[in-house]
């Protein structure tokens, strides 16, 4: 297998995995990997039943793709993240149920649980609403992800990046779990948030133990 064939096979498999996990349904959401001077990204209108390795679209660094192909409508958001976030080698965007529910509150997911720290800080930010598929949304998401591994997209969904596809998919799944748990605890009242001292201790422990999961 060539490097491109391997990347295409891995991306198609990850796309199906995200759907099988329930993070995306029908044709919502999209995945990509950094490749050459651009990226490979799922095509517009794809679903787990229709995705194929050949259908994945290569978009170069200037935002160009081959005639007859149609990348995901969110290709500009992926491009902006790859442009601005050096550690991003794979991106997962979902409309998963609990992420959407929290994102529609247009507020960050706060530090109610220590595993929020796995996203890079004491919360998961929520970027303001912008129409899908535009530069404004892409720039806002990229800015939020400079200091985080995932963010919510107001009235829309979520997006996560990682050094590998496996890492990015894992973060997307983790964020859906954390949003579900946040919704559950809010049914009991306002949760207690961790303090700055708690976070300092957490990140020191993570650094010491190289904790990732």
NORGI-V747906 format. One record per run of one state. SS is the DSSP state (H for helix, E for strand, - for the rest). FROM is the first residue (numbers start at 1). TO is the last residue. Records with the same first field share a line. If there is no record, write none. Layout:
# NORGI-V747906
SS=FROM-TO ; FROM-TO
This chain:
# NORGI-V747906
-=1-2 ; 21-29 ; 36-37 ; 42-42 ; 44-56 ; 60-70 ; 72-74 ; 85-89 ; 95-96 ; 104-108 ; 110-113 ; 120-123 ; 125-125 ; 128-134 ; 145-149 ; 154-156 ; 163-164 ; 187-195 ; 210-213
H=3-20 ; 75-84 ; 97-103 ; 114-119 ; 135-144 ; 165-186 ; 196-209
E=30-35 ; 38-41 ; 43-43 ; 57-59 ; 71-71 ; 90-94 ; 109-109 ; 124-124 ; 126-127 ; 150-153 ; 157-162
